């Protein structure tokens, strides 16, 4: 029986990257599993049973659910060659023009499956469904994307199921630093069901910043909670308009040669997924 890992990026302050990290790491874990089963780059192996990853969209803004629905419509319009509908859908995000080609190639060549997504609304039946999934062994990993407030009903109840809790923090922002420390002080009073690991994650990291290094030292000294080793470096791909739920952002695909390579902007996402996977 597989053991599901429950992983959450959470912080009450908005704009710290909770949703972005959730989507990127959820898909990156699946892609790394597929890559690990490859023997030679010249002859791709189709993986029938890649990792199963679920994202529970608990925030009533439903950012992940809305984006997933948008992307599914794009894939369907492309697959049915509905050019009018396709052009309408990609008008605000031209980069999505190649989304179907990229997705289809990874799917047909490597067996790519993006993470499953379920919208969880603040109702007793919906939350019970989430708990049943968490307690089942259906998935290898489950992520929960929480709202930026405890006020939403059942948020606290679901948070108790966290096993790996990571607190995103922009070390270059004093507001982020203060918010992260305040959130941790609240969290440390909570009795989780089975919490294995809690850590900060340096997000939107600026290399060679003296403030970044000093703030990390201050936080770790004050809280006795460490940062994960991987620092997620800031880049354009982390902006909301570049986010995708159906494709691993670490993959670059040459649509002419069908050769894949690593998106060098996503190096820290690759390393973060590896570090999280290695945690016991």
C-alpha positions in Angstrom: 0.0 0.0 0.0 1.4 3.4 -1.0 1.8 6.1 1.6 0.4 9.4 0.6 2.4 12.5 1.5 0.4 15.6 2.4 2.3 18.7 1.4 1.2 22.3 1.8 2.8 25.6 1.0 1.0 28.0 3.3 1.2 31.5 4.7 -1.5 34.0 5.4 0.1 36.9 3.5 -1.0 37.2 -0.1 1.5 37.2 -3.0 4.1 34.9 -1.4 3.8 32.2 -4.1 1.6 29.6 -2.4 -0.4 28.8 -5.5 2.5 29.1 -7.9 4.7 26.7 -5.9 1.9 24.3 -5.4 1.3 24.0 -9.2 4.9 23.9 -10.2 6.1 21.4 -7.6 3.0 19.1 -8.0 3.8 18.8 -11.8 7.5 18.7 -11.3 7.3 15.6 -9.0 5.4 13.8 -11.7 7.9 14.7 -14.4 10.9 13.8 -12.3 9.3 10.4 -11.7 8.9 9.9 -15.5 12.5 11.0 -16.2 13.9 8.6 -13.5 12.4 5.7 -15.5 14.1 6.7 -18.8 17.2 4.7 -19.8 18.5 6.6 -22.8 17.5 10.0 -24.1 17.5 8.7 -27.6 14.7 6.3 -27.0 12.0 7.7 -24.7 10.1 5.2 -22.6 6.3 5.6 -22.3 5.4 5.4 -18.6 2.0 3.8 -18.0 1.9 4.5 -14.2 3.6 7.8 -13.3 3.2 9.3 -9.9 -0.4 10.2 -9.0 -0.6 13.7 -7.5 -3.7 15.6 -6.4 -4.2 19.3 -5.7 -7.2 20.2 -3.5 -8.2 23.8 -4.3 -9.6 25.0 -1.0 -9.4 28.7 -1.5 -12.8 30.1 -2.5 -11.0 32.2 -5.2 -10.4 28.8 -6.8 -7.4 30.1 -8.7 -6.1 26.7 -9.6 -9.5 25.3 -10.6 -10.3 28.3 -12.8 -6.9 28.1 -14.5 -7.2 24.3 -15.0 -10.7 24.8 -16.6 -9.2 27.5 -18.9 -6.4 25.2 -20.0 -8.7 22.2 -20.6 -10.8 24.4 -22.9 -7.6 25.4 -24.8 -6.5 21.8 -25.2 -10.0 20.7 -26.3 -10.3 23.6 -28.8 -6.9 22.7 -30.3 -7.7 19.0 -30.4 -10.9 19.6 -32.3 -9.3 22.3 -34.5 -11.8 24.9 -33.4 -9.6 27.9 -34.5 -12.1 30.6 -33.6 -12.6 29.3 -30.0 -8.8 28.6 -29.7 -7.8 32.1 -30.7 -10.4 33.6 -28.3 -9.0 31.6 -25.4 -5.3 32.5 -26.0 -5.8 36.1 -26.7 -4.7 37.3 -23.3 -1.9 34.7 -23.0 -0.3 34.2 -26.4 2.3 31.9 -25.0 -0.4 29.3 -24.6 -0.6 28.9 -28.4 1.8 26.0 -28.1 0.3 24.5 -25.0 -1.5 21.6 -26.9 1.5 20.7 -28.9 3.7 20.5 -25.8 1.1 18.6 -23.8 0.3 16.2 -26.5 4.0 15.4 -27.2 4.8 14.6 -23.5 1.6 12.6 -23.2 2.1 10.5 -26.3 5.9 10.0 -25.9 6.4 9.8 -22.2 3.0 9.0 -20.7 2.7 12.5 -19.1 -0.2 13.0 -16.8 -0.6 16.4 -15.0 -1.8 16.5 -11.4 -5.5 15.9 -10.7 -7.4 18.9 -9.3 -10.5 19.0 -7.2 -12.3 22.1 -6.0 -13.2 21.9 -2.3 -15.9 24.4 -1.3 -16.6 25.2 2.4 -19.3 22.7 2.9 -19.4 19.7 5.1 -19.9 17.2 2.3 -17.1 18.7 0.2 -14.6 18.8 3.1 -15.5 15.2 4.0 -14.7 14.2 0.5 -11.3 15.9 0.8 -10.6 14.1 4.1 -11.5 10.7 2.6 -9.0 11.3 -0.3 -6.4 12.4 2.2 -6.9 9.2 4.3 -7.0 7.0 1.2 -4.0 5.5 -0.6 -5.1 6.6 -4.0 -2.4 9.3 -4.5 1.3 9.5 -3.9 1.2 13.2 -3.1 -1.7 15.5 -2.1 -1.3 19.3 -2.0 -3.8 21.7 -0.5 -4.0 25.3 -1.8 -5.4 27.2 1.2 -7.1 30.7 1.4 -5.1 33.6 2.8 -7.3 33.6 6.0 -8.4 31.2 8.7 -11.9 32.8 8.4 -13.0 30.5 5.6 -14.9 27.6 7.2 -13.1 24.3 7.5 -9.7 25.8 6.7 -8.3 24.9 10.1 -9.8 21.4 10.1 -8.1 20.6 6.8 -4.8 22.2 7.8 -4.5 19.7 10.6 -3.9 17.0 8.0 -0.6 18.6 6.9 2.4 16.3 7.0 4.9 18.6 5.3 4.3 22.3 5.8 6.4 24.8 4.0 6.1 28.6 4.6 7.1 30.7 1.6 8.9 33.9 2.4 10.5 36.6 0.3 13.6 37.4 2.3 14.0 40.7 0.5 10.6 41.9 1.9 10.4 42.9 5.6 6.6 42.5 5.4 7.0 39.0 4.2 9.6 38.2 6.9 7.3 39.6 9.6 4.3 37.8 8.2 6.1 34.5 8.0 7.3 34.7 11.6 3.8 35.6 12.8 2.3 32.7 10.9 4.8 30.3 12.3 4.1 31.5 15.9 0.4 30.7 15.3 1.1 27.3 13.7 3.3 26.1 16.5 0.3 26.2 18.9 -1.6 23.8 16.6 -1.8 20.1 17.3 -1.5 18.5 13.9 -2.6 14.9 13.2 0.7 13.8 11.8 3.1 16.6 11.1 6.5 15.3 10.0 8.3 18.4 8.8 7.9 22.2 8.9 10.3 24.7 7.2 10.5 28.0 5.6 11.0 28.3 1.8 13.0 31.2 0.4 10.9 32.3 -2.5 11.5 35.0 -5.1 15.1 34.8 -4.0 17.6 37.5 -5.1 21.1 36.1 -5.5 23.9 38.0 -3.7 21.5 40.0 -1.5 23.0 40.8 1.9 19.5 41.5 3.2 18.4 38.0 2.1 21.2 36.3 4.0 20.8 38.4 7.1 17.0 38.0 7.2 17.3 34.2 6.9 19.8 34.1 9.8 17.5 36.3 12.0 14.4 34.2 11.3 16.2 30.9 12.0 17.7 32.3 15.2 14.3 33.7 16.4 12.2 30.6 15.5 14.6 27.7 15.6 13.0 26.5 12.3 15.2 26.2 9.3 14.8 27.1 5.7 14.9 24.4 3.1 18.3 24.3 1.3 16.8 25.2 -2.1 16.3 28.9 -2.7 13.6 29.5 -5.4 15.0 32.2 -7.6 12.8 34.9 -9.0 12.1 34.9 -12.7 9.3 36.0 -15.2 7.9 32.4 -15.3 6.7 32.9 -11.7 4.2 35.6 -12.7 0.6 34.5 -12.6 0.1 35.1 -16.3 2.8 32.4 -17.1 1.4 29.8 -14.7 0.2 26.5 -16.0 -1.5 23.5 -14.3 -1.1 21.0 -17.2 2.6 21.1 -18.1 5.9 20.9 -16.2 7.5 24.3 -16.5 11.0 22.8 -16.2 10.6 21.3 -19.7 11.6 23.1 -22.9 10.4 21.5 -26.1 11.6 22.2 -29.6 8.4 21.8 -31.6 10.4 21.3 -34.8 12.8 18.6 -33.7 10.6 17.3 -30.8 13.7 17.4 -28.6 13.2 18.3 -24.9 15.7 20.1 -22.7 15.7 21.8 -19.3 14.3 25.3 -18.9 17.3 26.8 -17.2 15.0 29.4 -15.5 13.4 26.5 -13.6 16.6 25.0 -12.0 15.5 26.0 -8.5 12.0 24.4 -9.0 13.7 21.1 -10.0 16.0 21.2 -7.0 13.1 22.1 -4.6 11.0 19.1 -5.9 14.0 16.8 -5.4 14.6 18.1 -1.8 10.9 17.7 -0.9 10.9 14.2 -2.3 13.9 13.3 -0.2 12.3 14.3 3.1 11.3 11.4 5.3 
